[in-house]
Amino acid sequence: MASLCGKKMVVIGGSRGIGRRIVEAGIRNGAQVLAVARQQAPLQQLALEVPGVETLALDAREENAPWKVFGVLTPDVLILGGGVFPPAAPIYEQSWQQFSTNWENDVRIAFNFSKAALKRPLPAGASVVLMSSCAALGGSPLSGGYAGAKRTQMFIANYSQKESDRLGLGLRFMAIAPRIIPDTEFGKHAIAGYSRYLGISAADFVQSMVAPPTSCVVATAVIELVAYPDRSLGDVFIVSGKGLEAIPARDTS
């Protein structure tokens, strides 16, 4: 695996799920890692189980959250995870509050931190990874505005890259779109919702999935991207059980 020795990494949503796996991978590969999450208890557990990680309890949705985080550690690598579970119901059963929840959380975090990365700016050569979803490409009819929110994260990465280039900042913005990850709580939430909707067992739904990734596969893909941020590969990447695959620009614009 690639080395991140001497790099400073911040992981938003770093206490659980794929965020935690990215934290662990960053530590293994020599980075100084700050894990940011809302709740103190999971961060304390993380600190006990992953020696060397630094933690910060913070609501990343707050407008001034990026400045608080960068005041603790100015990253060479910024991973924008976090967010909330979407609803798991057909659109006609959802309220507007349920439908828009990922816009008010996931998109807000991506917007605030990408904006701050450009305005500060982060050090030249820094990488910013927005954790999107394959739902952004194919839709997700049981999860309200989730697919649209995740697509917007891709747009934010694209717009931010254009501004970095225009201003000569030397930053690298990327979006990663994992397929459903069965070994995370988020993945189990999605699998349970769709299996109920289709009237099949969760096991049968998982069996029908094509090359689902594990959380470790996704974390490895993230580390590889930030260690070797080759712009010729593209800006948006799918992650499946087969590994990393760049998405042609025409499919994300």
PEVEN-V698358 format. One record per pair of residues at least 24 apart in sequence whose C-alpha atoms are under 10 Angstrom apart, sorted by the first residue. I is the first residue (numbers start at 0). J is the second residue. Records with the same first field share a line. If there is no record, write none. Layout:
# PEVEN-V698358
I->J + J
This chain:
# PEVEN-V698358
0->24 + 27 + 28 + 219 + 220 + 222 + 223 + 226
1->25 + 28 + 29 + 219 + 222 + 223 + 224 + 225 + 226 + 227
2->27 + 28 + 29 + 30 + 222 + 223 + 225 + 226 + 227
3->27 + 28 + 29 + 30 + 31 + 75 + 76 + 222 + 223 + 225 + 226 + 227
4->28 + 29 + 30 + 31 + 226
5->29 + 30 + 31 + 75
6->30 + 31 + 32 + 74 + 75 + 76 + 125 + 226
7->31 + 32 + 33 + 72 + 73 + 74 + 75 + 76 + 77 + 125
8->32 + 33 + 34 + 72 + 73 + 74 + 75 + 76 + 77 + 78 + 125 + 126 + 127 + 225
9->33 + 34 + 35 + 53 + 54 + 68 + 69 + 71 + 72 + 73 + 74 + 75 + 76 + 77 + 78 + 79 + 127
10->34 + 35 + 36 + 54 + 74 + 76 + 77 + 78 + 79 + 80 + 81 + 128
11->35 + 36 + 37 + 55 + 57 + 58 + 59 + 65 + 68 + 77 + 78 + 79 + 80 + 81 + 82 + 108 + 109 + 112 + 129 + 130
12->36 + 37 + 38 + 42 + 57 + 58 + 59 + 78 + 79 + 80 + 81 + 82 + 83
13->37 + 41 + 42 + 45 + 54 + 55 + 78 + 79 + 80 + 81
14->38 + 39 + 40 + 41 + 42 + 43 + 44 + 45 + 46 + 54 + 55 + 56 + 81
15->41 + 42 + 45 + 81 + 183 + 184 + 185
16->80 + 81 + 180 + 182 + 183 + 184 + 185 + 186 + 214 + 215
17->80 + 81 + 130 + 180 + 182 + 183 + 184 + 185 + 213 + 214 + 215 + 216 + 217 + 218
18->78 + 79 + 80 + 81 + 130 + 214 + 217 + 218
19->45 + 49 + 214 + 215 + 218
20->214 + 215 + 216 + 217 + 218 + 219
21->78 + 214 + 215 + 216 + 217 + 218 + 219 + 220 + 221 + 222
22->49 + 52 + 53 + 78 + 218 + 222
23->48 + 49 + 50 + 51 + 52 + 215 + 218
24->215 + 218 + 219 + 221 + 222
25->52 + 76 + 218 + 219 + 221 + 222
26->50 + 51 + 52
27->51
28->222 + 226
30->75 + 76
31->72 + 74 + 75 + 76
32->72 + 74 + 76 + 77
33->68 + 71 + 72 + 73 + 74 + 77
34->68 + 78
35->59 + 68 + 79 + 80 + 81
36->80 + 81 + 82
37->81
58->104 + 108
59->104 + 105 + 107 + 108 + 109 + 111 + 112
60->103 + 104 + 105 + 106 + 107 + 108 + 109 + 110 + 111 + 112
61->104 + 107 + 108 + 111
62->107 + 108 + 110 + 111 + 112 + 115
63->111 + 112 + 115
64->108 + 111 + 112 + 115
65->108 + 111 + 112 + 113 + 114 + 115 + 116 + 119
66->111 + 112 + 115 + 116 + 119
68->112
69->112 + 115 + 116 + 119 + 121
73->116 + 119 + 120 + 121 + 122 + 125
74->116 + 121 + 122 + 125 + 126 + 127
75->121 + 122 + 123 + 124 + 125 + 126 + 127 + 170 + 225
76->121 + 122 + 124 + 125 + 126 + 127 + 128 + 171 + 222 + 225 + 226
77->112 + 113 + 116 + 121 + 125 + 126 + 127 + 128 + 129 + 172 + 225
78->109 + 112 + 126 + 127 + 128 + 129 + 130 + 173 + 174 + 221 + 225
79->105 + 108 + 109 + 110 + 112 + 113 + 127 + 128 + 129 + 130 + 131 + 152 + 174
80->105 + 108 + 109 + 128 + 129 + 130 + 131
81->105 + 106 + 108 + 109 + 129 + 130
82->106 + 107 + 108 + 109 + 130
83->145 + 185
84->142 + 145 + 184 + 185 + 186 + 188 + 189
85->141 + 142 + 143 + 144 + 145 + 146 + 185 + 188 + 189
86->141 + 142 + 143 + 144 + 145 + 188 + 189 + 192
87->139 + 140 + 141 + 142 + 143 + 188 + 189 + 190 + 191 + 192 + 193 + 195 + 196
88->140 + 141 + 142 + 143 + 192 + 193 + 195 + 196
89->139 + 140 + 141 + 142 + 143 + 196
90->140 + 141 + 142 + 143 + 144
91->141 + 143
92->141 + 143
93->141 + 142 + 143
94->143
95->143 + 144
96->143
97->142 + 143 + 144 + 145
98->141 + 142 + 143 + 144 + 145
99->142 + 143 + 144 + 145 + 147 + 148
100->142 + 143 + 144 + 145 + 148
101->142 + 143 + 144 + 145 + 146 + 147 + 148 + 149
102->144 + 145 + 146 + 147 + 148 + 149 + 151 + 152
103->148
104->148
105->129 + 130 + 131 + 145 + 148 + 149 + 151 + 152
106->131 + 145 + 147 + 148 + 149 + 150 + 151 + 152 + 153 + 155
107->148 + 152
108->152
109->149 + 151 + 152 + 153 + 155 + 156
110->151 + 152 + 155 + 156 + 159
113->152 + 155 + 156 + 158 + 159 + 160 + 172
114->155 + 159 + 162
116->159 + 163 + 168 + 170 + 172
117->159 + 160 + 162 + 163 + 166 + 168 + 170
118->163 + 168
120->163 + 168 + 169 + 170
121->168 + 169 + 170
122->168 + 169 + 170
123->163 + 167 + 168 + 169 + 170 + 171
124->168 + 169 + 170 + 171 + 228
125->168 + 169 + 170 + 171 + 172 + 225 + 228
126->169 + 170 + 171 + 172 + 173 + 224 + 225 + 226 + 227 + 228
127->156 + 159 + 160 + 170 + 171 + 172 + 173 + 174 + 225
128->156 + 171 + 172 + 173 + 174 + 175 + 221 + 224 + 225 + 234 + 235
129->153 + 155 + 156 + 172 + 173 + 174 + 175 + 176 + 235
130->173 + 174 + 175 + 176 + 177 + 221
131->173 + 174 + 175 + 176 + 177 + 178 + 235 + 236 + 237
132->174 + 175 + 176 + 177 + 178 + 179 + 236 + 237 + 238
133->175 + 176 + 177 + 178 + 179 + 236 + 237 + 238 + 239
134->176 + 177 + 178 + 179
135->176 + 251
136->176 + 237 + 246 + 250 + 251
139->189 + 193
140->193
141->189 + 192 + 193 + 196
142->189 + 192 + 193
149->174 + 176
150->174 + 176 + 251 + 252
151->251
153->234 + 235 + 236 + 251 + 252
154->235 + 251 + 252
156->234 + 235
157->234 + 235 + 248 + 251 + 252
160->234
170->228
171->225 + 228 + 229 + 230 + 234
172->225 + 228 + 230 + 234 + 235
173->221 + 224 + 225 + 228 + 230 + 233 + 234 + 235 + 236
174->221 + 233 + 234 + 235 + 236 + 237
175->217 + 220 + 221 + 224 + 234 + 235 + 236 + 237 + 238 + 243 + 244 + 245 + 246
176->217 + 235 + 236 + 237 + 238 + 239 + 243 + 244 + 245 + 246
177->211 + 212 + 213 + 214 + 216 + 217 + 220 + 236 + 237 + 238 + 239 + 240 + 242 + 243
178->208 + 209 + 210 + 211 + 212 + 213 + 217 + 237 + 238 + 239 + 240
179->205 + 208 + 209 + 210 + 211 + 212 + 213 + 214 + 238 + 239
180->205 + 210 + 211 + 212 + 213 + 214 + 215 + 216 + 217 + 238 + 239 + 240
181->205 + 208 + 211 + 212 + 213 + 214
182->211 + 212 + 213 + 214 + 215
183->213 + 214
186->213 + 214
209->239 + 240 + 241
210->238 + 239 + 240 + 241 + 242
211->238 + 239 + 240 + 241 + 242
212->238 + 239 + 240 + 241 + 242
213->238 + 239 + 240 + 242
214->240
216->240 + 241 + 242 + 243
217->242 + 243
219->243
220->244
